[in-house]
Amino acid sequence: MLAYLSGPARGSTISGQHNREPASEPTKWTEKVHDITGKYPGLWGADLSFHSRADRPLQIAEAKRQWSAGSLVTLMWHMCPPTRPERCGWDTADGVWAELDDAQWHELITEGTSLNRAWQSELDAVVPLLRELQAAGVEVLWRPLHEMNDSWAWWGGRPGPDGSRRLYQLMHDHLVRRQGLTNLVWVWNVADKQLDQIDSYYPGADYVDVASVDIWQKDYPSRSDYHAMLTVAAGKPIALGEVKKVPSPAVLQQQPDWAWFMVWAEDLVTSNSEDAVKATYYDRHVLNREHVRGELRPGS
């Protein structure tokens, strides 16, 4: 995967589409892209979510189908806080928007404590699913603890060595070194705010394969923000983790190093005209499923 992103795909941008609930329709928005353009995105995205563990096998089954069809697979995870077992709410005091105080945070990142063990148990619940993907040969662009430089989620907004980046490092060590997963491409992610200060959230080159940014507050990154991502990545690929608007051909010409973009679910139709979607998907710098299938898995 990394060889592909750094080699044949370099200089082009892979099209991508997120698919969210209901889990019974894991390709709802990917199919909508096809309805509009006649093409399938080069990347399929989904969320392990906070709703129900019972939904996750449906996402894993679809991830395998998408990979077999030729698409890249990216998974994110709106995790429940370690102070509450799954499932949890969204904007509730004990949901994804929960706030941990400093004492709770310190306990969370301290090995062997009650909160640390509760969080590891939450991770272990998805390990069999990730191993299922590994057994099927699916390499996952894994984007956990996303937008960590923002404070809307319980894991974010804590700069420095014992802050949000430390939790990312602990997750990496648990899943890779302790659980032995080898199919995860680690995608570090920040929000499009104060990108000149993101060094304090960067986990380090040993923990990051791709550096990505979500575009929610701005139209598209300024030249300085684009270069901030290139600088922190230090030669590793950079990507647009979540976007409302498809990047226009003009944006992709000016900022050619984005490895992929992923439009957020319904924003495909609420934030974009069909003409804008077509213009991007038909652009010669954009790689859709047929291009990815042929390049990443020759002969498929």
N, C-alpha and C positions, 0 to 999 in steps of 0.2 A: 504493500500500500504506500509506504513512504517513498519507496523507489519510484513508484508511478507518479506520485504527487510532485516529487522533486525532479523527475525526468520527463517522460512523455507528456505529462499534463502541464508542465511548467510553461508559463506564458499564456495559458488558457484558463478559463474559469468553468468549473463544473456546475451545471444547474441543479438546484435542489428544492425540495418541497417537504414541509413538515406536515404530519398527519396527527391530529389530536382526537380526543374522545368524540363519539363513542368508540370503544375498542372493537366493537362489532363491525366497524367500517374503517379498517386500518389503511385503506388506500383512497379514502374519499377525496382528498385534495390533490393527490397525485393523479387520479383519474380526471379531475377537473382540468389540470394542466393539459392532459391529452385531449380533452374535449375542445380546449381553446386552440391548441397549437398543432395537434396531430403528432406530437412528440412526447416521450416520457422523460421526466427529469433524470439526470445522471446520478442523483442522490435521493434516497428515501429517508425521511427522519421520523422518529417517534419518541415518546416519553414513557419511561417506566412508571411515572406518576405516583400520586398519593391517594388515589381513589380506592383501589382494591387490588390485592395481590392476584385475585382470580383473573384479572384482565391481561396480565403479563404474558401468559403462554400464547395468547392470540397475537400479541406484538412480535414475539419471538418467531412464531410460525411465519408471519408475514415477512420478517426480516430475512429469513432463509429463502423465501420465494423471490423477494426483490434481488437478493444477491445472485441467485441462480439465473434470474432474468437479465442480469448485467448491471444493476445499479449498485452504487456504494450505499452503505448503511451507516447512519449516525443515530446514536441513542443519547438522550439527555435524561435527567431525573429530577423532578420536583420532589425532593425527599421530605418525609415527615421529620420533625425535630426529634432528637433522642429523648426528649422529655415526655414524649407521647408515642406509644406504639402505633404502627399502621393499623387501620387507615386513619387519616386525619383530614381536617378541613383546609381551606385555602387561606382566607384572610381572617382567620380566627386567632385568638390568643394562644391556642395550642396547635395551630396549623402551620402551613409553609411560611406564613408571615410572622410566626412567633418571634419573640425577642429573648435571647439568652443573656442573663446578666454575666458580669465578668467572672464571678465565682463558678457559674455553670460552665462557661466557656473553658476556663482553666481545667475543670474536672473532665470535660469532654476530650481535651487533647492530651490528657495524662493517662498513659497506658495502665489498664487494670482497674480503673475506677468504675463506679456504677454506670455513669453516663457513657463512658468510653465503651464499656461492654455492650450497653444497649444499642449504641450506634454500630458497633461491629456486627451485632446480631441482625440489624437492618441490612447491612451490606451482605451478610451471608445468605440472606433470603433470596438474593438475585444471583448468587454465584452459580447455582445449578443451571440457570437459564443462560448465563454467559458461557458456561462450559458447553451447553448444548450448541450454541453458535460456533464455538471453537471446534467442536467435533465435526460440524458441518462445513468447516473451512471458511466461515464468515469472519472477516476482519472488520471490527467495529470502530468507527470514529467515535470515541467515548468522550462525551462532553459533560462531566459532572460539575456540581457546585458552580454553576454558570453565573455570570455577571457578579463575580465575587467582590468587585470594587464598589458595588452598590449595596445598600443596607435594607432593601425591601424583603429579602429572604433571611431566615435565621442564620445562615452560614456566611453572610456577606458583610462588607463594610468594616472589616477589621484588618488594618494594614500591619505590616511588620512580621518578624519571624515567628511569633506565636499567634498570629492572626489567621485569617481565612486561608492563606497559602499553606499554613501548617496542617490544616485539616485535609487539604488536597494531597499533601505529601503522605499523610497517614493513610488515606484511602488508597493511594498508589501502592504503598508498601504492603498493605493488607491484601489487596487483590492480586498483586503481581508476585510478591515475595512469599507471602504466607499461603495464599490460595493457588498460586501457580498459573494464573491466567496469562496466556501469551498472545491472545488475539485482539488486545485492546490497543488502539492508537490514541494516545492521551492528548485530548484537545483542551487546552487551557482557554478560559473565556472571561472576558470583561465586558462591561457596558460602555456605551459611547459617551463617557464623561471623564474629564480630567485625565486623558490618556497620557499626558506628560508626567503623570504621577503613578503610573501603574507598576513601576519597578518594585514598589513595596508590597505588591501582591503576587509577583512572579515566583513560582515555586523553585525555579532553577532548571537548567538545561537537562539534567538527569531525569526530570519528572515530566517534561513537556515535549511532545512530538510536533504539535501544531499550535500556534497562537491565534486566537480568534476573538472577534469583537461583535457584539450585537448592536444593530442600528435601530434604535427606538426614539431617541430624543433629537436626532439630527436627520437631515436629508441623506447625505452620504458623507463619509469622513473627509475632512479638509486634507489638503496636501500634508500639513504638519501631523495630523492624526494618522494618516496612512503611513508616514515615515516613522511615527512613534511605534506602530505595530511592527514594521520591518526591523526597527532597531532592537526592540525587546526580543523578537524572534531570533535575531542573530544568525540568519541563514536558514532557519527552519521555515516550513510553509506557514502562510497566514491565510485566514479564511473569514468569511462573513457568517457568523454562527446563526443568527436570526436577523431577518430584515422584514420590514413591512412592504417596501417597494422593491420590485426587481431592479437590479442595477442596470442602468441604460447602457447601450453600446458605447456612448461617449464616456461614461464613468469607467467602464472596463478598459477602454483604450488608454485613459489617463492613469488608471491604477491596475495594471495588468497582472500584479502578483497575487491577487486573491485566488486561492486554490478552488474555493467553491463559495456559493451563496445558498442560503436556505430561507425561502419565503415562509412566513408563519401562517399555517393553516388558512383560516378564512380571510386573512389579509390579501391572499391571492386575488380575491374578487372585490373586497371592500376598500383596498388601498391602491388597486391597479386597474387600468383599463385593459381590455383585451388586446388592443393594439400595442400597448407597452409590453405586455407579456410576450406577444408574438415577436416584437422587435428584438427582445433579448434572446429568446429561444432560437431565433433564426440567425443570430449574429455569428459570424465565422470564428469568433474567439470563445464561443460557448460550447462546452461539451455536454451533449445530452446522452441518454442511455446508450444509444447505438454506438457512440464514440467510445464511451467508457468500456462497454462490453468487449469491443474489439481490441482495445489497447491494454486493459488490465488483465484480461483473460483471453489471450490470443487463441483463435480457433473455436471460440464459443459462438 
